[in-house]
Amino acid sequence: MPVLRIPTPLRVYTNGQSEVTVNGSDISEVLTDLTTQYPAIKPHLFNEGGELRPFVNIFVGENNIKDLQGVSTAIRDGEKLMLIPSIAGG
């Protein structure tokens, strides 16, 4: 199963876990599984319309899914995924 790395600010929604094992053959399925396991994380990833928020970046290996096929990006069993929210500052 793929493993999704959770950034520190979002670990409060995954019971403090830094990595979560998820099921799915593409990013959309993985995110559905993640939000089923940890429903409190959903509003931090998706807007009211159910779309991935623009500041949420998901990497498959070293590639941002925005540079691939978005949430339709296929993944392999055992793939390492990273969830990285953009951080604004001044």
Backbone as a ProteinNet text record, in pm:
[ID]
protein_1_A
[PRIMARY]
MPVLRIPTPLRVYTNGQSEVTVNGSDISEVLTDLTTQYPAIKPHLFNEGGELRPFVNIFVGENNIKDLQGVSTAIRDGEKLMLIPSIAGG
[TERTIARY]
82.3	0	87	37.9	112.6	120.2	225.4	243.9	245.4	160.3	148.4	211.1	309	375.2	291.7	263.6	178.3	266.3	249.3	330.6	289.3	381.1	359.2	229.2	196.1	73.8	-54.9	-53.1	-174	-178.4	-73.6	-69.3	-171.3	-215.8	-319.7	-446.5	-466.5	-584.6	-562.5	-439.6	-408.9	-358.6	-409.1	-370.7	-220.1	-155.3	-12.7	77.3	18.4	98.8	167.8	294.8	369.8	356.3	319.4	295.4	168.9	91	-34.8	-34.9	-68.9	-84.5	-222.7	-227.5	-353.2	-372.3	-496.9	-530.6	-567.4	-538	-579.2	-482.1	-534.7	-450	-417.4	-483.5	-449.9	-467.3	-426.4	-428.5	-570.7	-667.3	-805.8	-850.9	-822	-859	-783.7	-656.4	-575.5	-634.9	-673.6	-730.4	-866.1	-943.4	-1070.9	-1046.4	-948.4	-916.6	-865.6	-777.9	-724.5	-837.3	-929.9	-1037	-1143.1	-1146.9	-1234.4	-1173.2	-1041.5	-972.4	-968	-949.1	-931.8	-1020.8	-1150.8	-1244.8	-1212	-1149.1	-1120.3	-1020.8	-944.5	-845	-908.6	-1026.1	-1088.2	-1102.7	-1156.1	-1170.4	-1037.9	-930.5	-798.3	-736.5	-795.2	-745	-837.2	-968.4	-1067.2	-1151.5	-1191.9	-1281.8	-1426	-1520.9	-1661.9	-1715.8	-1655.5	-1697.3	-1635.8	-1556.1	-1494.8	-1366.6	-1315.6	-1190.9	-1072	-959.4	-836.5	-800.9	-772.7	-738.9	-609.5	-598.5	-482.6	-349.5	-352.6	-227.1	-181.5	-258.6	-221.2	-140.4	-18.4	68	89.5	76.2	99.3	207.2	307	418.2	417.3	442.1	464	613	687.6	832.6	873.7	940.4	984.3	897.4	787.7	703.3	573.6	545.5	419.8	309.7	196	88.3	35.2	56.9	14.4	92.3	210.8	291.8	266.8	182.4	150.3	4.8	-76.4	-218	-311.4	-261.7	-344.5	-389.6	-515.8	-565.1	-585.4	-576	-584.9	-450.2	-344.9	-211.6	-211.4	-170.3	-164.9	-47.6	-65.9	41.5	54.5	172.9	201.5	196.5	178.4	181.5	317.6	319.6	444.6	501.4	432.1	478.4	485	584.6	598.6	535.5	440.2	369.5	392.5	393.7	410.7	301.3	242.8	143.6	213.7	218.1	291.5	204.9	151.5	75.7	169.7	130.4	209.1	197.6	303.7	303.9	331.7	242.2	260.4	326.5	401.3	467.9	502.3	555.6	586.2	716.1
-118.7	0	125.5	232	358.1	415.7	491.1	558.7	709.1	780.9	926	993.4	1078.8	1154.5	1277.6	1298.3	1407.9	1517.1	1643.2	1751.1	1779.1	1832.6	1857.7	1933.4	2042	2115.7	2034.4	1930.2	1850.8	1722.1	1693.6	1568.6	1565.6	1680.6	1686.4	1615.9	1610.7	1548.4	1400.4	1351.4	1209.7	1141.9	1188.2	1132.6	1136.9	1241	1260.7	1178.5	1102.2	1018	1100.3	1071.7	1141.3	1071.1	944.4	868.2	785.7	780.2	707.3	612.7	487.7	391.3	411.1	424.2	452.2	353.2	336.5	251	337.4	286.8	355.6	333.7	342.4	326.8	460.6	567.4	702.8	798.9	921.1	1019.5	1043.1	1047	1068	959.3	834.2	723.2	729.1	767.7	780.2	887.8	1001.7	1109.5	1071	995.7	945.7	854.6	765.4	675.2	754	851.3	932.5	1003.1	1065	1140.1	1047.9	923.7	825.5	783.6	762.1	725	840.9	962	1081.5	1194.2	1188.7	1288.3	1433.8	1457.5	1595.4	1665.8	1590	1652.2	1703.9	1654.7	1687.3	1836.4	1918.2	2061.2	2134.5	2074.7	2136.1	2102.9	2005.7	1964.7	2005	2006.5	2031	2153.8	2225.7	2339.5	2289.4	2381.3	2345.8	2272.2	2294.3	2228.2	2090.6	2046.9	1914.4	1909.9	2026.9	2032.1	2049.7	1994	2008.3	2156.3	2203.5	2344.7	2376.6	2497.5	2532.1	2530.5	2551	2554.2	2416.1	2311.9	2175.6	2114.8	2073.3	2009.3	1864.6	1776.1	1634.1	1588.3	1523.5	1474.3	1322.7	1270.3	1128	1117.8	1065.4	1071.5	1217.8	1264.4	1404.4	1490.6	1433.5	1503.8	1551.9	1681.1	1738.7	1689.1	1646.2	1595.5	1703.7	1831.1	1940.6	1939.2	1878.2	1865.9	1732.1	1648.4	1517	1519.7	1427.9	1422.4	1465	1549	1596.1	1480.7	1485.9	1380.3	1248.8	1250.6	1126.9	1057.7	1114	1055.9	915.7	818.9	680.1	660.3	572.1	539.6	387.8	346.2	203.1	164.4	37.3	-15.4	13.1	60.9	91.7	228.5	304.5	438.8	530.4	618.6	718.2	848.4	898.1	1020.3	1122.3	1250.1	1357	1461.6	1501.5	1607.3	1730.6	1836.4	1956.8	2078.9	2139.9	2262.7	2379.6	2469.1	2591	2677.9	2749.5	2838.5	2980	3070	3210.5	3284.6	3382.1	3460.9	3599	3677	3812.4	3860.5
0	0	0	-62.4	-60	81.4	106	234.3	207.7	280.8	265.7	386.1	360.6	467.5	498.1	625.6	671.8	732.8	691.6	749	893.5	969.7	1112.7	1141.7	1070.5	1105.4	1089.2	1006.3	983.1	1065.3	1139.3	1217	1329.2	1372.8	1474.7	1425	1293.1	1233.7	1201.1	1217.9	1192.3	1320.1	1432.3	1563	1585.4	1533.1	1553.9	1462.6	1372.4	1284.1	1175.6	1153.7	1049.1	914.1	915.9	793.3	810.2	702.7	704.2	584.8	610	500.9	441.6	309.1	240	125.9	86	-27.2	-146.3	-265	-386.2	-499.5	-620.5	-738.9	-803.3	-753.7	-799.4	-681.3	-700.4	-591.2	-540.3	-627	-586.1	-488.2	-519.4	-431.8	-299.4	-304.8	-183.9	-92.3	-149.3	-69.2	-12.4	-87.3	-35.6	83.1	71.9	182.1	303.3	278.7	387.8	462.9	390.9	455.9	516.5	475.1	540.1	673.9	673.1	796.6	896	844.5	928.5	875.5	903	847.9	883.4	996.7	1039.1	948.4	868.5	779.8	650.5	616.4	487.3	459.5	553.2	520.3	503.8	547	531.2	395	327.3	196.5	81.8	109.1	4.2	35.2	-71.4	-52.8	-44.9	-31	-16.7	-139.2	-254.2	-377.4	-396.1	-299.3	-308.5	-389.4	-427.9	-505.3	-412.1	-452.8	-375.6	-367.1	-246.5	-228.8	-305.8	-361.5	-443.9	-368.6	-237.2	-161.4	-115.6	-147.9	-110.5	-224.1	-192.9	-290.7	-250	-346.8	-322.3	-418.5	-362.4	-441.8	-447.3	-566.1	-587.4	-616.5	-519.9	-531.6	-528.4	-631.3	-637.1	-727.4	-779	-875.4	-813.8	-830.9	-786.1	-879.6	-822.3	-908.2	-1001.6	-968	-1056	-1187.3	-1185.9	-1307.1	-1377	-1317.9	-1374.9	-1420.7	-1371.6	-1411	-1297.8	-1207.9	-1096.7	-1009	-962.1	-874.3	-947.8	-1080.3	-1159.4	-1173.4	-1116.1	-1124.4	-1064.2	-1143.5	-1097.4	-1002.1	-906.5	-813.2	-802.7	-762	-747.6	-600.4	-578.1	-442	-380.7	-258.8	-190.6	-223	-307.5	-346.9	-224.5	-222.4	-117.2	-166.1	-90.6	-125.1	-14.9	-51.6	47	27.7	137.2	139.5	195.4	114.3	155.9	130.2	236.5	216.5	192.4	103.2	81.1	203.8	234.1	349.4	300.9	335.8	297.9	411.9	376.4	480	427.6	514.3	470.7	521.3
[MASK]
++++++++++++++++++++++++++++++++++++++++++++++++++++++++++++++++++++++++++++++++++++++++++

